[in-house]
């Protein structure tokens, strides 16, 4: 293996690679680098702990909706999962365990939020600046920021005027005692269906402000017997088989996204689930979606509907018009007096960079380009030596996102190896390859349920473009990323001496 010599900068630490974010993707990238003998890297993390999404989302009832055996690294099975679908605390502990076991912790720089990254073509270096004033240079920048850690507050008139406690589910205020309080919950997405059943028995009154009801199917979640855990410890192959089973069952579920007519069976299950758990026809009508299953994220829950049938819970299907000092007004003009407002309104997934400003080789900030599209969710043209993990169009609606992340990590590692082989200093995807890739997937997406299912969702941007999801099966993505097509990239010679 050959690598470019680090070029010391006066007063500025230099590293071969800088990773941004320490969730599953960032830690996974760090592990891959160490396994390959590439130790000159750091991970910039804005918080004081690893975990990403699973550090930030600690609301009551937080858990994964992908089975645990699949929602984990392929190289580090965990035989000790307590349930089919792991709770938040276990997932966070798993990420910490992996970071420790594989020696990534010394590479972490906590409380270091990257705010600016500028490419210097003459030096073939990234110049980085954090919010705390630290500066670095590096040859390669890897964005593992993720999309489910930056809360999106609702755009509602008067939200700032509310005088009681108000917080987002991803920034849960555990100091607020909800017992006996009148609580308004805005939003009915994946987070709300988990925390609403937890708080409904405690509060005096819960007003659920619903704009659009989700499709919900039963969650086949059970505790994992100690005998099964013991089997997995003694016979890892058994857990591998369990993981493979979960994977292919999930891929089968993905058929409905590719061919929406096949969602009829899933819709029947969802309607029966609703009917069996909500006997009141008026409430059931409020909770019945009017769009195709899969257009919005399909949710899994056994206790959400029963929570909504409680006498202290009111479902307001009119949405929110305005928030006042001590009340919330629905779109029909009814005013609901409340003590606490909780926003379960999801995340800012349309901006994959968050507070980070990246400037390309022309000095232009990436957002100025308009649509945030990329090549395989990994690279964007005119931005050399920058790789994304879970970038544009690599999100999923049916399987484990960690599978996608691992495919991308393997792809990036092959790119680094090829650069060493060619003694290249710069790698950049061509504009033609990126455009052809995006034209192809957008054509596919137009006929799929996310775009054609009759709803608006966080999958789509304001122009109706889907730059969020991969169109279809994950095994197809794996095939596309198994070996990079280096003809789609432009490489330039390194301007520094190569070391053996």
C-alpha positions as CSV (number, residue, x, y, z in Angstrom):
1,X,0.0,0.0,0.0
2,X,1.2,3.5,-0.8
3,X,-0.1,6.7,0.7
4,X,0.7,10.4,0.2
5,X,3.0,11.8,2.8
6,X,1.2,14.1,5.2
7,X,2.1,17.7,4.6
8,X,2.5,19.5,7.9
9,X,0.7,22.9,7.9
10,X,2.0,25.6,10.2
11,X,-0.2,25.4,13.3
12,X,-2.8,23.3,11.5
13,X,-3.1,19.5,12.2
14,X,-3.1,17.5,9.0
15,X,-4.7,14.0,8.5
16,X,-5.0,11.7,5.5
17,X,-8.8,11.4,6.1
18,X,-11.3,13.2,8.2
19,X,-14.7,11.6,8.8
20,X,-17.7,13.7,9.9
21,X,-20.1,12.0,12.3
22,X,-19.8,9.0,14.6
23,X,-23.0,7.1,14.0
24,X,-23.1,3.7,12.4
25,X,-21.6,5.0,9.2
26,X,-18.8,7.1,10.7
27,X,-17.8,4.4,13.1
28,X,-18.0,1.7,10.4
29,X,-15.8,3.8,8.1
30,X,-13.2,4.2,10.9
31,X,-13.2,0.4,11.5
32,X,-12.7,-0.3,7.8
33,X,-9.7,2.2,7.7
34,X,-8.1,0.6,10.7
35,X,-8.6,-2.9,9.3
36,X,-6.8,-1.8,6.1
37,X,-3.9,-0.3,8.1
38,X,-4.9,3.3,7.4
39,X,-4.5,4.9,10.8
40,X,-4.0,8.6,9.9
41,X,-7.6,9.7,10.3
42,X,-9.9,11.4,12.8
43,X,-13.6,11.5,13.3
44,X,-15.2,14.9,14.1
45,X,-18.2,14.5,16.3
46,X,-20.4,17.5,17.3
47,X,-21.6,15.8,20.6
48,X,-19.7,14.3,23.5
49,X,-20.5,10.7,22.6
50,X,-20.8,8.4,19.6
51,X,-24.1,7.1,18.3
52,X,-25.6,9.6,15.9
53,X,-29.3,8.9,15.5
54,X,-29.3,6.6,18.4
55,X,-27.7,9.1,20.7
56,X,-30.0,11.9,19.7
57,X,-33.3,10.0,19.8
58,X,-33.8,9.0,23.4
59,X,-37.6,9.7,23.7
60,X,-39.7,7.2,25.6
61,X,-40.3,4.0,23.6
62,X,-37.5,4.7,21.0
63,X,-36.6,1.6,19.2
64,X,-35.7,0.3,15.7
65,X,-38.2,-0.8,13.1
66,X,-35.6,-3.1,11.4
67,X,-35.0,-6.4,13.2
68,X,-31.8,-6.4,15.3
69,X,-30.0,-9.2,13.5
70,X,-30.1,-7.1,10.4
71,X,-29.7,-3.7,12.0
72,X,-26.0,-4.3,12.9
73,X,-22.7,-4.6,11.2
74,X,-22.3,-7.8,9.2
75,X,-18.8,-8.3,10.7
76,X,-19.9,-7.9,14.3
77,X,-23.0,-9.9,15.2
78,X,-24.5,-9.4,18.6
79,X,-26.0,-12.5,20.1
80,X,-27.3,-10.6,23.1
81,X,-30.1,-8.5,21.6
82,X,-33.0,-8.6,24.0
83,X,-35.8,-8.3,21.5
84,X,-36.5,-8.8,17.8
85,X,-36.5,-5.0,17.4
86,X,-33.9,-3.4,19.7
87,X,-34.6,-0.5,22.0
88,X,-32.6,2.7,21.6
89,X,-30.3,2.1,24.6
90,X,-29.2,-1.3,23.3
91,X,-28.4,0.0,19.9
92,X,-26.4,2.9,21.4
93,X,-24.4,0.5,23.6
94,X,-23.7,-1.7,20.5
95,X,-22.2,1.3,18.7
96,X,-20.1,2.2,21.7
97,X,-19.0,-1.5,21.9
98,X,-17.9,-1.5,18.3
99,X,-16.0,1.8,18.6
100,X,-14.1,0.4,21.6
101,X,-13.5,-3.1,20.3
102,X,-12.1,-2.0,17.0
103,X,-9.9,0.8,18.3
104,X,-11.7,3.7,16.9
105,X,-12.1,5.8,20.1
106,X,-8.6,7.4,20.0
107,X,-9.5,8.8,16.5
108,X,-12.6,10.6,17.8
109,X,-12.6,14.4,18.4
110,X,-15.7,15.1,20.4
111,X,-17.5,18.5,20.7
112,X,-16.2,19.3,17.2
113,X,-18.9,20.3,14.8
114,X,-17.5,20.8,11.3
115,X,-18.9,24.0,9.9
116,X,-16.8,24.7,6.8
117,X,-14.9,22.6,4.2
118,X,-13.0,24.3,1.4
119,X,-11.2,22.5,-1.4
120,X,-7.8,23.9,-2.3
121,X,-6.9,22.6,-5.8
122,X,-3.3,23.8,-5.7
123,X,-2.6,21.9,-2.5
124,X,-5.0,19.1,-3.3
125,X,-6.2,19.5,0.3
126,X,-9.4,20.1,2.2
127,X,-9.3,23.0,4.6
128,X,-11.7,22.5,7.5
129,X,-13.0,24.7,10.3
130,X,-15.1,23.6,13.3
131,X,-17.6,25.7,15.2
132,X,-15.2,25.8,18.1
133,X,-12.5,27.4,16.0
134,X,-10.3,24.3,15.4
135,X,-8.8,23.9,11.9
136,X,-7.5,20.9,10.0
137,X,-6.4,19.9,6.6
138,X,-6.9,16.6,5.0
139,X,-6.6,14.8,1.7
140,X,-10.0,13.1,1.9
141,X,-13.2,14.1,3.5
142,X,-15.9,11.6,4.3
143,X,-19.4,12.9,5.3
144,X,-21.2,10.5,7.6
145,X,-23.5,13.1,9.0
146,X,-26.8,11.2,8.5
147,X,-30.3,12.5,8.1
148,X,-32.2,11.4,11.2
149,X,-30.4,13.5,13.9
150,X,-31.4,17.1,12.9
151,X,-34.9,17.8,14.1
152,X,-37.3,19.7,11.9
153,X,-39.7,21.9,13.8
154,X,-43.2,22.4,12.2
155,X,-43.7,25.6,10.2
156,X,-46.6,26.8,12.3
157,X,-47.7,30.4,13.0
158,X,-47.0,31.4,16.6
159,X,-44.9,28.4,17.6
160,X,-42.4,30.7,19.3
161,X,-45.2,32.3,21.4
162,X,-46.0,29.2,23.4
163,X,-45.2,29.9,27.1
164,X,-45.1,26.3,28.4
165,X,-42.5,23.6,27.8
166,X,-42.1,22.7,24.1
167,X,-39.6,20.3,22.6
168,X,-39.0,18.0,19.7
169,X,-39.0,14.3,20.2
170,X,-35.4,14.1,19.1
171,X,-34.5,16.6,21.8
172,X,-36.7,15.1,24.5
173,X,-36.8,17.0,27.8
174,X,-36.8,14.4,30.5
175,X,-37.0,17.1,33.1
176,X,-40.6,17.9,32.1
177,X,-43.0,15.9,34.2
178,X,-46.0,15.1,32.0
179,X,-48.1,13.5,34.7
180,X,-51.5,15.0,34.7
181,X,-50.6,17.6,32.1
182,X,-52.5,18.6,29.0
183,X,-50.2,17.7,26.2
184,X,-50.4,18.4,22.5
185,X,-48.4,16.2,20.1
186,X,-47.8,17.6,16.6
187,X,-47.1,14.9,14.1
188,X,-47.9,11.2,13.6
189,X,-44.8,9.8,12.1
190,X,-42.3,7.1,13.2
191,X,-41.3,8.8,16.4
192,X,-44.8,9.7,17.5
193,X,-46.2,6.2,17.2
194,X,-43.5,5.1,19.6
195,X,-43.7,7.7,22.3
196,X,-47.5,8.4,22.3
197,X,-48.3,5.0,23.8
198,X,-45.7,5.6,26.5
199,X,-47.0,9.0,27.6
200,X,-50.8,8.5,27.0
201,X,-51.4,6.7,30.3
202,X,-49.5,9.4,32.3
203,X,-50.9,12.6,30.9
204,X,-54.2,14.2,32.0
205,X,-55.2,14.9,28.3
206,X,-53.4,14.2,25.1
207,X,-54.4,16.1,21.9
208,X,-52.9,14.4,18.9
209,X,-52.6,16.9,16.0
210,X,-52.7,14.8,12.9
211,X,-52.2,16.2,9.4
212,X,-52.0,12.8,7.6
213,X,-52.5,9.4,9.1
214,X,-49.8,6.7,8.5
215,X,-50.3,3.2,7.3
216,X,-49.4,0.9,10.3
217,X,-48.9,-2.8,10.3
218,X,-48.3,-5.2,13.3
219,X,-44.9,-5.3,14.7
220,X,-43.7,-8.9,15.2
221,X,-41.6,-7.9,18.2
222,X,-40.9,-10.5,20.9
223,X,-38.3,-10.9,23.6
224,X,-35.4,-13.2,22.6
225,X,-35.1,-16.2,24.8
226,X,-31.8,-16.8,26.7
227,X,-31.6,-20.2,25.0
228,X,-31.6,-18.5,21.6
229,X,-28.9,-16.0,22.7
230,X,-26.8,-18.9,23.9
231,X,-27.2,-20.7,20.6
232,X,-26.1,-17.6,18.7
233,X,-23.0,-17.3,21.0
234,X,-22.0,-20.9,20.5
235,X,-23.0,-21.2,16.9
236,X,-22.5,-17.9,15.0
237,X,-23.7,-19.6,11.8
238,X,-27.2,-19.8,13.3
239,X,-27.3,-16.0,13.8
240,X,-25.9,-15.6,10.3
241,X,-28.8,-17.6,8.9
242,X,-31.2,-15.6,11.0
243,X,-29.7,-12.4,9.5
244,X,-30.0,-13.7,6.0
245,X,-33.6,-14.7,6.5
246,X,-34.4,-11.2,7.7
247,X,-32.6,-9.7,4.8
248,X,-34.5,-11.6,2.1
249,X,-37.9,-11.2,3.8
250,X,-37.3,-7.5,3.8
251,X,-36.3,-7.6,0.2
252,X,-39.5,-9.3,-0.6
253,X,-41.4,-6.5,1.2
254,X,-39.5,-4.2,-1.2
255,X,-41.3,-5.7,-4.2
256,X,-44.3,-3.6,-3.3
257,X,-42.3,-0.4,-3.6
258,X,-41.0,-1.4,-7.0
259,X,-44.5,-2.6,-8.2
260,X,-47.1,-0.7,-6.2
261,X,-50.0,-3.0,-7.2
262,X,-48.3,-5.7,-5.0
263,X,-49.0,-3.5,-2.0
264,X,-52.6,-4.7,-2.0
265,X,-51.7,-7.5,0.5
266,X,-49.9,-5.1,2.8
267,X,-52.9,-2.7,2.7
268,X,-55.2,-5.5,3.6
269,X,-53.0,-6.3,6.7
270,X,-52.9,-2.7,7.7
271,X,-56.7,-2.2,7.3
272,X,-57.4,-5.3,9.4
273,X,-54.9,-4.2,12.0
274,X,-56.7,-0.8,12.3
275,X,-60.2,-2.4,12.4
276,X,-59.2,-5.0,15.1
277,X,-57.7,-2.3,17.3
278,X,-60.0,0.6,16.8
279,X,-63.7,-0.4,17.2
280,X,-65.0,3.2,17.0
281,X,-65.9,3.8,13.3
282,X,-65.5,7.6,13.6
283,X,-62.0,7.3,15.0
284,X,-61.1,4.6,12.6
285,X,-62.1,6.9,9.7
286,X,-59.8,9.6,11.0
287,X,-56.9,7.1,11.1
288,X,-57.5,5.7,7.6
289,X,-55.0,7.0,5.0
290,X,-56.2,8.1,1.6
291,X,-52.9,7.3,-0.3
292,X,-51.1,4.2,-1.4
293,X,-49.3,2.1,1.1
294,X,-45.6,2.9,1.0
295,X,-46.0,6.4,-0.4
296,X,-45.1,7.6,3.1
297,X,-43.0,5.5,5.5
298,X,-44.8,2.3,6.5
299,X,-44.9,2.1,10.3
300,X,-44.9,-0.9,12.7
301,X,-46.7,-0.8,16.0
302,X,-48.9,-2.9,18.3
303,X,-49.8,-0.3,20.9
304,X,-50.3,3.0,18.9
305,X,-53.9,2.4,18.0
306,X,-54.9,1.2,21.5
307,X,-53.4,4.3,22.9
308,X,-55.6,6.5,20.7
309,X,-58.7,4.8,22.0
310,X,-58.1,5.9,25.6
311,X,-60.7,8.3,27.0
312,X,-58.0,10.9,27.7
313,X,-56.8,11.0,24.1
314,X,-58.3,13.1,21.3
315,X,-57.2,12.8,17.7
316,X,-57.6,16.1,15.8
317,X,-57.5,15.3,12.1
318,X,-57.6,19.0,11.1
319,X,-53.9,19.8,11.5
320,X,-52.5,22.9,13.2
321,X,-53.3,26.4,12.2
322,X,-51.7,28.4,15.0
323,X,-50.0,28.2,18.4
324,X,-50.8,30.6,21.1
325,X,-49.3,31.3,24.6
326,X,-51.3,28.5,26.3
327,X,-53.2,26.7,23.4
328,X,-53.1,25.3,20.0
329,X,-55.6,26.1,17.3
330,X,-56.5,23.5,14.6
331,X,-57.2,24.3,11.0
332,X,-61.0,24.3,11.7
333,X,-60.6,27.1,14.3
334,X,-61.0,24.9,17.4
335,X,-58.8,26.0,20.3
336,X,-57.2,23.4,22.5
337,X,-55.7,24.6,25.8
338,X,-52.5,22.7,26.6
339,X,-49.6,22.8,29.1
340,X,-46.9,21.1,27.0
341,X,-46.3,20.8,23.2
342,X,-44.2,17.9,21.8
343,X,-43.2,18.1,18.2
344,X,-42.9,14.6,16.5
345,X,-42.3,16.2,13.1
346,X,-39.4,14.3,11.9
347,X,-36.0,15.5,10.5
348,X,-34.4,17.7,8.0
349,X,-33.5,15.0,5.5
350,X,-33.5,17.2,2.4
351,X,-30.3,18.9,3.5
352,X,-27.7,16.1,4.0
353,X,-25.1,18.6,5.1
354,X,-26.9,20.3,8.0
355,X,-24.7,23.1,9.4
356,X,-21.8,22.2,7.2
357,X,-20.9,24.4,4.3
358,X,-18.9,22.7,1.6
359,X,-17.3,24.7,-1.2
360,X,-16.4,23.0,-4.4
361,X,-13.4,23.4,-6.7
362,X,-15.0,26.6,-8.1
363,X,-15.5,28.1,-4.6
364,X,-19.3,27.6,-4.9
365,X,-21.3,26.3,-1.9
366,X,-22.9,23.0,-2.7
367,X,-26.4,24.2,-1.8
368,X,-26.1,26.9,-4.5
369,X,-26.4,24.1,-7.1
370,X,-30.1,23.6,-6.2
371,X,-30.9,19.9,-6.2
372,X,-28.8,17.8,-3.9
373,X,-28.1,14.8,-6.1
374,X,-25.1,12.6,-6.3
375,X,-23.5,9.5,-7.9
376,X,-24.5,6.3,-6.0
377,X,-25.1,8.4,-3.0
378,X,-21.3,8.5,-2.6
379,X,-19.8,11.3,-4.8
380,X,-20.8,14.5,-6.4
381,X,-19.1,16.1,-9.4
382,X,-16.8,19.1,-9.1
383,X,-16.1,18.2,-5.5
384,X,-12.8,16.2,-5.4
385,X,-11.8,13.8,-2.6
386,X,-15.2,14.0,-0.9
387,X,-17.2,10.9,-0.2
388,X,-20.7,10.6,1.2
389,X,-22.0,7.8,3.4
390,X,-25.8,7.6,3.0
391,X,-25.8,10.5,0.7
392,X,-28.5,11.4,-1.9
393,X,-30.7,8.5,-3.1
394,X,-29.3,5.9,-0.8
395,X,-32.1,5.9,1.8
396,X,-34.4,2.9,2.1
397,X,-38.0,2.2,2.9
398,X,-37.8,-1.5,3.4
399,X,-34.4,-2.8,4.7
400,X,-31.5,-2.0,6.9
401,X,-29.7,1.2,6.1
402,X,-26.5,-0.3,7.6
403,X,-26.4,-2.7,4.6
404,X,-26.2,0.4,2.3
405,X,-23.6,2.0,4.5
406,X,-21.4,-1.0,4.5
407,X,-21.6,-1.3,0.7
408,X,-20.6,2.4,0.4
409,X,-17.7,2.0,2.8
410,X,-16.4,-0.9,0.8
411,X,-16.7,1.2,-2.3
412,X,-14.7,4.1,-0.8
413,X,-12.0,1.7,0.4
414,X,-11.6,0.4,-3.2
415,X,-11.3,4.0,-4.4
416,X,-8.6,4.8,-1.9
417,X,-6.7,1.6,-3.0
418,X,-6.9,2.5,-6.6
419,X,-5.6,6.0,-5.9
420,X,-2.6,4.5,-4.1
421,X,-2.0,2.2,-7.1
422,X,-2.1,5.1,-9.5
423,X,-0.3,7.5,-7.1
424,X,-3.2,9.9,-7.7
425,X,-3.8,12.9,-5.6
426,X,-7.4,13.7,-6.7
427,X,-10.5,11.6,-7.5
428,X,-13.7,13.2,-8.8
429,X,-16.8,11.7,-10.4
430,X,-17.4,13.0,-13.8
431,X,-20.4,15.2,-14.5
432,X,-21.6,13.0,-17.3
433,X,-21.5,9.8,-15.1
434,X,-23.4,11.6,-12.3
435,X,-26.0,13.0,-14.7
436,X,-26.6,9.7,-16.4
437,X,-26.9,8.0,-13.0
438,X,-29.5,10.5,-11.7
439,X,-31.5,10.5,-15.0
440,X,-31.7,6.7,-14.7
441,X,-32.9,6.5,-11.1
442,X,-35.3,9.4,-11.4
443,X,-36.9,7.6,-14.3
444,X,-37.3,4.6,-12.2
445,X,-38.6,6.6,-9.2
446,X,-41.4,8.3,-11.2
447,X,-43.4,5.1,-11.4
448,X,-42.7,3.9,-7.9
449,X,-45.0,4.3,-4.9
450,X,-43.0,7.0,-3.2
451,X,-43.5,9.4,-6.2
452,X,-46.7,8.0,-7.6
453,X,-48.6,7.0,-4.5
454,X,-50.7,10.2,-4.1
455,X,-49.1,11.8,-1.0
456,X,-46.5,14.3,0.0
457,X,-43.7,13.1,2.2
458,X,-40.2,13.9,3.5
459,X,-38.9,11.6,0.7
460,X,-39.7,14.5,-1.8
461,X,-38.3,18.0,-1.9
462,X,-40.3,21.1,-2.7
463,X,-40.0,20.5,-6.4
464,X,-41.4,17.0,-6.1
465,X,-37.9,15.4,-6.7
466,X,-37.0,12.2,-4.8
467,X,-33.3,12.7,-3.8
468,X,-33.8,10.5,-0.7
469,X,-34.5,6.9,-1.6
470,X,-32.8,4.2,-3.6
471,X,-35.2,2.9,-6.2
472,X,-35.8,-0.7,-5.3
473,X,-33.7,-3.6,-4.1
474,X,-30.6,-3.3,-2.0
475,X,-29.0,-6.3,-3.7
476,X,-29.0,-4.3,-6.9
477,X,-27.2,-1.5,-5.1
478,X,-24.7,-4.0,-3.7
479,X,-24.0,-5.2,-7.3
480,X,-23.5,-1.6,-8.5
481,X,-21.0,-0.8,-5.6
482,X,-19.2,-4.1,-5.4
483,X,-16.5,-2.8,-7.8
484,X,-16.2,0.9,-8.8
485,X,-16.3,1.8,-12.4
486,X,-13.2,4.0,-12.4
487,X,-14.0,5.1,-15.9
488,X,-16.7,7.2,-14.3
489,X,-14.0,9.1,-12.3
490,X,-11.3,11.6,-13.2
491,X,-8.1,11.1,-11.3
492,X,-5.2,13.5,-11.2
493,X,-1.6,12.8,-10.2
494,X,-0.5,13.6,-6.7
495,X,1.6,16.7,-6.3
496,X,3.5,15.2,-3.4
497,X,6.0,12.4,-3.2
498,X,4.5,9.0,-2.6
499,X,5.8,6.8,0.2
500,X,5.9,3.1,0.2
